[in-house]
Amino acid sequence: MTSEQRQKIQPTWLGKSLAGVLLGLALAYILIAFFAWYGPGGIDAQDKVQFNMWMIPILWLTLFSFTYLFNSARQAWLILGGANVILYSLFLLLRGGL
């Protein structure tokens, strides 16, 4: 297998789609949680709940669409899963849950 064939994006759409749906949604939730808690005004800012609610699908669909740029489904699962583990752990650590 040549290096050109190894670097080609593989058409494993089912695995990439599942990674985008499941891990992309979880990643969107944690990114919005960071913004909700540590963004301007903190968690109690006026009208912030509505903004956060509307940002989740926008962020999720953006992450979902970019999952097709991974070279393989395995890479999508590893990178998105790793990002989820790191961000959720950091969030729990900052909130005093660990």
MOPAC internal coordinates of N, CA, C and O (Angstrom, degrees):
PM7 1SCF
backbone

  N    0.0000 0     0.00 0     0.00 0    0    0    0
  C    1.4440 1     0.00 0     0.00 0    1    0    0
  C    1.5344 1   108.13 1     0.00 0    2    1    0
  O    1.2310 1   120.37 1   -53.22 1    3    2    1
  N    1.3067 1   116.90 1   126.78 1    3    2    1
  C    1.4549 1   121.25 1  -179.59 1    5    3    2
  C    1.5222 1   110.49 1   -79.49 1    6    5    3
  O    1.2310 1   121.17 1   -15.56 1    7    6    5
  N    1.3215 1   115.37 1   164.44 1    7    6    5
  C    1.4654 1   118.62 1  -179.50 1    9    7    6
  C    1.5212 1   111.18 1   -66.45 1   10    9    7
  O    1.2310 1   119.98 1   152.41 1   11   10    9
  N    1.3287 1   117.64 1   -27.59 1   11   10    9
  C    1.4713 1   120.63 1   177.86 1   13   11   10
  C    1.5216 1   110.78 1   -67.39 1   14   13   11
  O    1.2310 1   120.10 1   140.98 1   15   14   13
  N    1.3355 1   117.42 1   -39.02 1   15   14   13
  C    1.4528 1   120.85 1   179.04 1   17   15   14
  C    1.5274 1   111.52 1   -70.21 1   18   17   15
  O    1.2310 1   120.13 1   145.70 1   19   18   17
  N    1.3356 1   117.35 1   -34.30 1   19   18   17
  C    1.4528 1   120.94 1  -179.80 1   21   19   18
  C    1.5237 1   111.87 1   -69.09 1   22   21   19
  O    1.2310 1   119.70 1   147.07 1   23   22   21
  N    1.3096 1   118.17 1   -32.93 1   23   22   21
  C    1.4506 1   121.92 1  -176.35 1   25   23   22
  C    1.5230 1   112.86 1   -86.42 1   26   25   23
  O    1.2310 1   119.98 1   171.53 1   27   26   25
  N    1.2905 1   117.65 1    -8.47 1   27   26   25
  C    1.4581 1   121.37 1  -179.45 1   29   27   26
  C    1.5342 1   110.53 1   -67.35 1   30   29   27
  O    1.2310 1   120.70 1   -40.01 1   31   30   29
  N    1.3175 1   116.26 1   139.99 1   31   30   29
  C    1.4610 1   120.82 1   177.58 1   33   31   30
  C    1.5223 1   108.70 1   -68.79 1   34   33   31
  O    1.2310 1   120.71 1   -53.32 1   35   34   33
  N    1.3318 1   116.25 1   126.68 1   35   34   33
  C    1.4543 1   121.12 1  -177.74 1   37   35   34
  C    1.5247 1   110.08 1   -87.24 1   38   37   35
  O    1.2310 1   120.29 1   -38.42 1   39   38   37
  N    1.3220 1   117.05 1   141.58 1   39   38   37
  C    1.4705 1   120.24 1  -177.74 1   41   39   38
  C    1.5324 1   113.39 1   -84.24 1   42   41   39
  O    1.2310 1   120.11 1  -127.13 1   43   42   41
  N    1.3076 1   117.39 1    52.87 1   43   42   41
  C    1.4658 1   121.21 1   178.37 1   45   43   42
  C    1.5224 1   108.68 1   -91.40 1   46   45   43
  O    1.2310 1   121.64 1  -109.70 1   47   46   45
  N    1.3260 1   114.46 1    70.30 1   47   46   45
  C    1.4674 1   120.26 1  -170.56 1   49   47   46
  C    1.5181 1   113.23 1   -67.40 1   50   49   47
  O    1.2310 1   119.21 1   146.27 1   51   50   49
  N    1.3135 1   119.12 1   -33.73 1   51   50   49
  C    1.4646 1   120.25 1  -177.87 1   53   51   50
  C    1.5242 1   111.10 1   -66.54 1   54   53   51
  O    1.2310 1   120.24 1   132.33 1   55   54   53
  N    1.3152 1   117.14 1   -47.67 1   55   54   53
  C    1.4649 1   120.88 1   179.08 1   57   55   54
  C    1.5140 1   111.86 1   -64.25 1   58   57   55
  O    1.2310 1   120.85 1   139.27 1   59   58   57
  N    1.3255 1   115.98 1   -40.73 1   59   58   57
  C    1.4657 1   120.02 1   178.79 1   61   59   58
  C    1.5294 1   110.48 1   -67.84 1   62   61   59
  O    1.2310 1   120.34 1   141.43 1   63   62   61
  N    1.3148 1   116.95 1   -38.57 1   63   62   61
  C    1.4707 1   120.55 1   179.26 1   65   63   62
  C    1.5220 1   110.98 1   -64.26 1   66   65   63
  O    1.2310 1   120.42 1   135.51 1   67   66   65
  N    1.3284 1   116.80 1   -44.49 1   67   66   65
  C    1.4618 1   120.15 1   178.98 1   69   67   66
  C    1.5249 1   111.33 1   -64.53 1   70   69   67
  O    1.2310 1   120.43 1   140.51 1   71   70   69
  N    1.3235 1   116.78 1   -39.49 1   71   70   69
  C    1.4708 1   120.06 1   177.04 1   73   71   70
  C    1.5222 1   110.26 1   -62.49 1   74   73   71
  O    1.2310 1   120.60 1   137.18 1   75   74   73
  N    1.3227 1   116.45 1   -42.82 1   75   74   73
  C    1.4557 1   120.22 1   179.77 1   77   75   74
  C    1.5137 1   112.86 1   -66.82 1   78   77   75
  O    1.2310 1   120.72 1   140.42 1   79   78   77
  N    1.3234 1   116.22 1   -39.58 1   79   78   77
  C    1.4691 1   120.10 1  -179.11 1   81   79   78
  C    1.5294 1   110.39 1   -69.17 1   82   81   79
  O    1.2310 1   120.08 1   128.04 1   83   82   81
  N    1.3106 1   117.46 1   -51.96 1   83   82   81
  C    1.4610 1   121.04 1  -174.13 1   85   83   82
  C    1.5247 1   112.76 1   -79.84 1   86   85   83
  O    1.2310 1   120.67 1   122.47 1   87   86   85
  N    1.3176 1   116.33 1   -57.53 1   87   86   85
  C    1.4593 1   119.47 1  -175.92 1   89   87   86
  C    1.5228 1   111.99 1   -75.86 1   90   89   87
  O    1.2310 1   120.63 1   148.98 1   91   90   89
  N    1.3315 1   116.40 1   -31.02 1   91   90   89
  C    1.4588 1   119.32 1   176.84 1   93   91   90
  C    1.5148 1   111.74 1   -65.40 1   94   93   91
  O    1.2310 1   120.28 1   139.80 1   95   94   93
  N    1.3301 1   117.07 1   -40.20 1   95   94   93
  C    1.4651 1   120.73 1   177.78 1   97   95   94
  C    1.5276 1   110.66 1   -66.11 1   98   97   95
  O    1.2310 1   120.52 1   136.36 1   99   98   97
  N    1.3214 1   116.61 1   -43.64 1   99   98   97
  C    1.4648 1   120.19 1   178.60 1  101   99   98
  C    1.5321 1   110.55 1   -62.72 1  102  101   99
  O    1.2310 1   120.38 1   141.39 1  103  102  101
  N    1.3186 1   116.88 1   -38.61 1  103  102  101
  C    1.4570 1   121.00 1   178.69 1  105  103  102
  C    1.5306 1   110.97 1   -68.38 1  106  105  103
  O    1.2310 1   120.28 1   140.99 1  107  106  105
  N    1.3137 1   117.08 1   -39.01 1  107  106  105
  C    1.4686 1   120.40 1   176.92 1  109  107  106
  C    1.5302 1   110.15 1   -62.98 1  110  109  107
  O    1.2310 1   120.20 1   138.27 1  111  110  109
  N    1.3246 1   117.21 1   -41.73 1  111  110  109
  C    1.4644 1   120.54 1   178.88 1  113  111  110
  C    1.5283 1   111.95 1   -60.80 1  114  113  111
  O    1.2310 1   120.42 1   134.53 1  115  114  113
  N    1.3205 1   116.81 1   -45.47 1  115  114  113
  C    1.4615 1   118.56 1  -176.46 1  117  115  114
  C    1.5210 1   111.56 1   -72.26 1  118  117  115
  O    1.2310 1   119.80 1   146.22 1  119  118  117
  N    1.3136 1   117.99 1   -33.78 1  119  118  117
  C    1.4645 1   119.82 1   176.76 1  121  119  118
  C    1.5280 1   110.58 1   -65.94 1  122  121  119
  O    1.2310 1   120.37 1   139.83 1  123  122  121
  N    1.3191 1   116.90 1   -40.17 1  123  122  121
  C    1.4634 1   120.26 1   177.07 1  125  123  122
  C    1.5331 1   110.33 1   -70.03 1  126  125  123
  O    1.2310 1   119.91 1   146.84 1  127  126  125
  N    1.3248 1   117.77 1   -33.16 1  127  126  125
  C    1.4678 1   120.35 1   176.87 1  129  127  126
  C    1.5257 1   110.71 1   -63.34 1  130  129  127
  O    1.2310 1   120.45 1   138.13 1  131  130  129
  N    1.3354 1   116.75 1   -41.87 1  131  130  129
  C    1.4673 1   119.51 1   176.30 1  133  131  130
  C    1.5242 1   110.33 1   -60.72 1  134  133  131
  O    1.2310 1   120.40 1   135.76 1  135  134  133
  N    1.3209 1   116.84 1   -44.24 1  135  134  133
  C    1.4581 1   119.69 1   179.10 1  137  135  134
  C    1.5244 1   111.64 1   -64.67 1  138  137  135
  O    1.2310 1   120.80 1   139.10 1  139  138  137
  N    1.3303 1   116.08 1   -40.90 1  139  138  137
  C    1.4653 1   119.95 1  -178.41 1  141  139  138
  C    1.5260 1   111.39 1   -63.56 1  142  141  139
  O    1.2310 1   120.16 1   135.48 1  143  142  141
  N    1.3232 1   117.31 1   -44.52 1  143  142  141
  C    1.4540 1   120.73 1  -176.09 1  145  143  142
  C    1.5197 1   113.30 1   -81.62 1  146  145  143
  O    1.2310 1   120.39 1   141.12 1  147  146  145
  N    1.3313 1   116.86 1   -38.88 1  147  146  145
  C    1.4605 1   119.36 1  -170.62 1  149  147  146
  C    1.5271 1   113.42 1  -114.61 1  150  149  147
  O    1.2310 1   119.97 1  -177.64 1  151  150  149
  N    1.3151 1   117.67 1     2.36 1  151  150  149
  C    1.4564 1   121.67 1   177.78 1  153  151  150
  C    1.5171 1   111.21 1   -80.21 1  154  153  151
  O    1.2310 1   120.26 1     6.51 1  155  154  153
  N    1.3187 1   117.11 1  -173.49 1  155  154  153
  C    1.4626 1   121.36 1  -177.86 1  157  155  154
  C    1.5357 1   112.23 1   -56.76 1  158  157  155
  O    1.2310 1   120.95 1   -52.38 1  159  158  157
  N    1.3128 1   115.80 1   127.62 1  159  158  157
  C    1.4625 1   120.76 1   177.21 1  161  159  158
  C    1.5096 1   115.39 1    83.99 1  162  161  159
  O    1.2310 1   119.74 1   172.90 1  163  162  161
  N    1.3251 1   118.10 1    -7.10 1  163  162  161
  C    1.4579 1   120.38 1  -179.80 1  165  163  162
  C    1.5219 1   112.17 1    70.08 1  166  165  163
  O    1.2310 1   121.19 1    17.35 1  167  166  165
  N    1.3068 1   115.33 1  -162.65 1  167  166  165
  C    1.4641 1   120.86 1  -175.11 1  169  167  166
  C    1.5244 1   112.20 1   -73.03 1  170  169  167
  O    1.2310 1   119.84 1   157.71 1  171  170  169
  N    1.3162 1   117.90 1   -22.29 1  171  170  169
  C    1.4629 1   121.03 1  -175.38 1  173  171  170
  C    1.5252 1   114.21 1   -97.31 1  174  173  171
  O    1.2310 1   119.81 1  -166.05 1  175  174  173
  N    1.3204 1   117.97 1    13.95 1  175  174  173
  C    1.4666 1   120.17 1  -179.08 1  177  175  174
  C    1.5289 1   110.44 1   -65.90 1  178  177  175
  O    1.2310 1   121.40 1   -35.95 1  179  178  177
  N    1.3130 1   114.94 1   144.05 1  179  178  177
  C    1.4563 1   120.25 1  -178.83 1  181  179  178
  C    1.5327 1   110.41 1   -68.18 1  182  181  179
  O    1.2310 1   120.13 1   -43.93 1  183  182  181
  N    1.3054 1   117.36 1   136.07 1  183  182  181
  C    1.4692 1   125.74 1   178.10 1  185  183  182
  C    1.5314 1   114.03 1    65.17 1  186  185  183
  O    1.2310 1   119.60 1  -171.34 1  187  186  185
  N    1.2985 1   118.36 1     8.66 1  187  186  185
  C    1.4629 1   120.80 1  -179.78 1  189  187  186
  C    1.5329 1   111.54 1   -73.38 1  190  189  187
  O    1.2310 1   120.37 1   147.92 1  191  190  189
  N    1.3096 1   116.90 1   -32.08 1  191  190  189
  C    1.4655 1   120.84 1  -179.83 1  193  191  190
  C    1.5217 1   110.32 1   -61.29 1  194  193  191
  O    1.2310 1   120.35 1   134.72 1  195  194  193
  N    1.3017 1   116.94 1   -45.28 1  195  194  193
  C    1.4673 1   121.26 1  -179.99 1  197  195  194
  C    1.5266 1   111.05 1   -63.34 1  198  197  195
  O    1.2310 1   120.39 1   137.20 1  199  198  197
  N    1.3289 1   116.87 1   -42.80 1  199  198  197
  C    1.4619 1   121.06 1   178.38 1  201  199  198
  C    1.5272 1   110.80 1   -61.79 1  202  201  199
  O    1.2310 1   120.77 1   134.17 1  203  202  201
  N    1.3271 1   116.13 1   -45.83 1  203  202  201
  C    1.4704 1   120.54 1   179.35 1  205  203  202
  C    1.5191 1   111.22 1   -61.15 1  206  205  203
  O    1.2310 1   120.63 1   138.87 1  207  206  205
  N    1.3239 1   116.40 1   -41.13 1  207  206  205
  C    1.4592 1   120.63 1   179.90 1  209  207  206
  C    1.5278 1   111.12 1   -61.11 1  210  209  207
  O    1.2310 1   120.13 1   138.86 1  211  210  209
  N    1.3191 1   117.36 1   -41.14 1  211  210  209
  C    1.4553 1   120.88 1  -178.57 1  213  211  210
  C    1.5317 1   112.65 1   -76.89 1  214  213  211
  O    1.2310 1   120.06 1   157.16 1  215  214  213
  N    1.3096 1   117.49 1   -22.84 1  215  214  213
  C    1.4664 1   120.51 1  -178.69 1  217  215  214
  C    1.5276 1   113.08 1   -79.28 1  218  217  215
  O    1.2310 1   120.03 1   154.77 1  219  218  217
  N    1.3274 1   117.55 1   -25.23 1  219  218  217
  C    1.4701 1   119.84 1  -177.75 1  221  219  218
  C    1.5265 1   112.28 1   -59.18 1  222  221  219
  O    1.2310 1   118.12 1   127.46 1  223  222  221
  N    1.3348 1   121.20 1   -52.54 1  223  222  221
  C    1.4701 1   118.16 1  -179.00 1  225  223  222
  C    1.5261 1   113.10 1   -66.18 1  226  225  223
  O    1.2310 1   120.05 1   147.40 1  227  226  225
  N    1.3242 1   117.52 1   -32.60 1  227  226  225
  C    1.4700 1   119.72 1   178.45 1  229  227  226
  C    1.5196 1   110.12 1   -64.85 1  230  229  227
  O    1.2310 1   120.54 1   133.07 1  231  230  229
  N    1.3214 1   116.58 1   -46.93 1  231  230  229
  C    1.4589 1   120.93 1   179.20 1  233  231  230
  C    1.5279 1   111.19 1   -66.99 1  234  233  231
  O    1.2310 1   120.52 1   138.46 1  235  234  233
  N    1.3281 1   116.61 1   -41.54 1  235  234  233
  C    1.4604 1   121.15 1  -179.47 1  237  235  234
  C    1.5302 1   111.34 1   -62.26 1  238  237  235
  O    1.2310 1   120.36 1   131.91 1  239  238  237
  N    1.3060 1   116.91 1   -48.09 1  239  238  237
  C    1.4621 1   119.66 1  -179.10 1  241  239  238
  C    1.5270 1   112.04 1   -67.01 1  242  241  239
  O    1.2310 1   120.34 1   149.13 1  243  242  241
  N    1.3111 1   116.96 1   -30.87 1  243  242  241
  C    1.4607 1   119.79 1   174.73 1  245  243  242
  C    1.5226 1   110.17 1   -66.15 1  246  245  243
  O    1.2310 1   120.41 1   132.40 1  247  246  245
  N    1.3246 1   116.82 1   -47.60 1  247  246  245
  C    1.4668 1   120.45 1   177.44 1  249  247  246
  C    1.5254 1   110.93 1   -62.17 1  250  249  247
  O    1.2310 1   120.87 1   138.07 1  251  250  249
  N    1.3266 1   115.95 1   -41.93 1  251  250  249
  C    1.4682 1   120.56 1   179.43 1  253  251  250
  C    1.5263 1   111.35 1   -59.60 1  254  253  251
  O    1.2310 1   120.21 1   136.17 1  255  254  253
  N    1.3176 1   117.20 1   -43.83 1  255  254  253
  C    1.4629 1   119.63 1  -178.06 1  257  255  254
  C    1.5221 1   111.92 1   -68.46 1  258  257  255
  O    1.2310 1   120.08 1   148.30 1  259  258  257
  N    1.3203 1   117.45 1   -31.70 1  259  258  257
  C    1.4644 1   119.54 1   179.82 1  261  259  258
  C    1.5260 1   113.19 1   -77.37 1  262  261  259
  O    1.2310 1   119.56 1   167.18 1  263  262  261
  N    1.3354 1   118.44 1   -12.82 1  263  262  261
  C    1.4678 1   119.12 1   179.35 1  265  263  262
  C    1.5229 1   111.97 1   -65.54 1  266  265  263
  O    1.2310 1   120.08 1   157.61 1  267  266  265
  N    1.3127 1   117.45 1   -22.39 1  267  266  265
  C    1.4634 1   119.97 1   179.53 1  269  267  266
  C    1.5207 1   112.23 1   -75.81 1  270  269  267
  O    1.2310 1   119.83 1   172.46 1  271  270  269
  N    1.3200 1   117.93 1    -7.54 1  271  270  269
  C    1.4595 1   121.26 1   177.30 1  273  271  270
  C    1.5222 1   112.46 1   -88.76 1  274  273  271
  O    1.2310 1   119.81 1   171.92 1  275  274  273
  N    1.3265 1   117.96 1    -8.08 1  275  274  273
  C    1.4625 1   120.06 1   174.94 1  277  275  274
  C    1.5175 1   108.97 1   -68.66 1  278  277  275
  O    1.2310 1   120.82 1   -28.33 1  279  278  277
  N    1.3208 1   116.04 1   151.67 1  279  278  277
  C    1.4645 1   120.35 1  -178.73 1  281  279  278
  C    1.5198 1   112.49 1   -68.07 1  282  281  279
  O    1.2310 1   120.33 1   148.55 1  283  282  281
  N    1.3137 1   116.97 1   -31.45 1  283  282  281
  C    1.4683 1   120.21 1  -179.41 1  285  283  282
  C    1.5245 1   108.94 1  -150.09 1  286  285  283
  O    1.2310 1   121.04 1   -13.21 1  287  286  285
  N    1.3210 1   115.61 1   166.79 1  287  286  285
  C    1.4613 1   120.65 1   177.24 1  289  287  286
  C    1.5227 1   110.03 1   -66.42 1  290  289  287
  O    1.2310 1   120.56 1   143.63 1  291  290  289
  N    1.3068 1   116.53 1   -36.37 1  291  290  289
  C    1.4677 1   121.20 1   179.15 1  293  291  290
  C    1.5236 1   110.40 1   -60.57 1  294  293  291
  O    1.2310 1   120.63 1   135.17 1  295  294  293
  N    1.3143 1   116.40 1   -44.83 1  295  294  293
  C    1.4561 1   121.00 1   179.18 1  297  295  294
  C    1.5375 1   110.55 1   -63.74 1  298  297  295
  O    1.2310 1   120.09 1   140.63 1  299  298  297
  N    1.3223 1   117.44 1   -39.37 1  299  298  297
  C    1.4602 1   121.08 1   178.18 1  301  299  298
  C    1.5228 1   110.58 1   -62.37 1  302  301  299
  O    1.2310 1   120.51 1   134.13 1  303  302  301
  N    1.3287 1   116.64 1   -45.87 1  303  302  301
  C    1.4613 1   120.45 1  -179.93 1  305  303  302
  C    1.5268 1   111.06 1   -64.28 1  306  305  303
  O    1.2310 1   120.11 1   137.90 1  307  306  305
  N    1.3281 1   117.39 1   -42.10 1  307  306  305
  C    1.4595 1   120.48 1  -178.13 1  309  307  306
  C    1.5237 1   112.09 1   -67.42 1  310  309  307
  O    1.2310 1   120.12 1   134.68 1  311  310  309
  N    1.3139 1   117.38 1   -45.32 1  311  310  309
  C    1.4606 1   119.85 1  -177.05 1  313  311  310
  C    1.5333 1   111.10 1   -71.93 1  314  313  311
  O    1.2310 1   120.00 1   132.28 1  315  314  313
  N    1.3140 1   117.61 1   -47.72 1  315  314  313
  C    1.4606 1   119.34 1   178.99 1  317  315  314
  C    1.5319 1   111.65 1   -66.49 1  318  317  315
  O    1.2310 1   120.64 1   140.79 1  319  318  317
  N    1.3247 1   116.39 1   -39.21 1  319  318  317
  C    1.4650 1   119.68 1   177.66 1  321  319  318
  C    1.5177 1   111.61 1   -65.49 1  322  321  319
  O    1.2310 1   120.57 1   137.52 1  323  322  321
  N    1.3311 1   116.51 1   -42.48 1  323  322  321
  C    1.4644 1   120.30 1   177.20 1  325  323  322
  C    1.5106 1   112.13 1   -62.92 1  326  325  323
  O    1.2310 1   120.57 1   138.11 1  327  326  325
  N    1.3276 1   116.52 1   -41.89 1  327  326  325
  C    1.4664 1   120.30 1   177.83 1  329  327  326
  C    1.5252 1   110.65 1   -62.59 1  330  329  327
  O    1.2310 1   120.21 1   140.09 1  331  330  329
  N    1.3299 1   117.20 1   -39.91 1  331  330  329
  C    1.4645 1   120.93 1   177.60 1  333  331  330
  C    1.5265 1   111.29 1   -63.60 1  334  333  331
  O    1.2310 1   120.33 1   133.00 1  335  334  333
  N    1.3144 1   116.97 1   -47.00 1  335  334  333
  C    1.4709 1   120.52 1  -179.19 1  337  335  334
  C    1.5217 1   110.51 1   -60.97 1  338  337  335
  O    1.2310 1   120.32 1   134.71 1  339  338  337
  N    1.3155 1   117.00 1   -45.29 1  339  338  337
  C    1.4626 1   121.08 1  -178.97 1  341  339  338
  C    1.5321 1   110.78 1   -64.09 1  342  341  339
  O    1.2310 1   120.14 1   131.17 1  343  342  341
  N    1.3208 1   117.34 1   -48.83 1  343  342  341
  C    1.4639 1   120.02 1  -176.03 1  345  343  342
  C    1.5257 1   112.81 1   -69.53 1  346  345  343
  O    1.2310 1   120.06 1   139.61 1  347  346  345
  N    1.3350 1   117.50 1   -40.39 1  347  346  345
  C    1.4653 1   119.24 1   177.39 1  349  347  346
  C    1.5326 1   110.67 1   -66.11 1  350  349  347
  O    1.2310 1   120.12 1   140.67 1  351  350  349
  N    1.3321 1   117.38 1   -39.33 1  351  350  349
  C    1.4577 1   120.27 1   177.19 1  353  351  350
  C    1.5154 1   111.69 1   -63.63 1  354  353  351
  O    1.2310 1   120.72 1   136.21 1  355  354  353
  N    1.3342 1   116.24 1   -43.79 1  355  354  353
  C    1.4644 1   120.49 1   177.82 1  357  355  354
  C    1.5249 1   111.19 1   -62.53 1  358  357  355
  O    1.2310 1   120.69 1   137.87 1  359  358  357
  N    1.3241 1   116.29 1   -42.13 1  359  358  357
  C    1.4676 1   120.11 1  -179.98 1  361  359  358
  C    1.5348 1   110.46 1   -63.28 1  362  361  359
  O    1.2310 1   120.37 1   134.00 1  363  362  361
  N    1.3216 1   116.89 1   -46.00 1  363  362  361
  C    1.4730 1   120.09 1   178.74 1  365  363  362
  C    1.5098 1   111.44 1   -64.28 1  366  365  363
  O    1.2310 1   120.21 1   142.62 1  367  366  365
  N    1.3172 1   117.20 1   -37.38 1  367  366  365
  C    1.4611 1   121.22 1   178.18 1  369  367  366
  C    1.5330 1   110.24 1   -64.56 1  370  369  367
  O    1.2310 1   120.41 1   135.09 1  371  370  369
  N    1.3204 1   116.83 1   -44.91 1  371  370  369
  C    1.4563 1   120.28 1   179.79 1  373  371  370
  C    1.5298 1   112.69 1   -68.52 1  374  373  371
  O    1.2310 1   120.24 1   147.87 1  375  374  373
  N    1.3265 1   117.15 1   -32.13 1  375  374  373
  C    1.4631 1   120.88 1   179.84 1  377  375  374
  C    1.5328 1   111.87 1   -84.37 1  378  377  375
  O    1.2310 1   119.98 1   176.34 1  379  378  377
  N    1.3315 1   117.63 1    -3.66 1  379  378  377
  C    1.4465 1   120.59 1   177.70 1  381  379  378
  C    1.5024 1   113.73 1    84.10 1  382  381  379
  O    1.2310 1   119.96 1  -158.90 1  383  382  381
  N    1.3293 1   117.67 1    21.10 1  383  382  381
  C    1.4615 1   121.22 1  -178.04 1  385  383  382
  C    1.5113 1   115.11 1   -91.29 1  386  385  383
  O    1.2310 1   119.81 1   171.57 1  387  386  385
  N    1.3248 1   117.97 1    -8.43 1  387  386  385
  C    1.4630 1   120.29 1  -179.89 1  389  387  386
  C    1.5000 1   111.76 1  -105.42 1  390  389  387
  O    1.2310 1   120.10 1   180.00 1  391  390  389

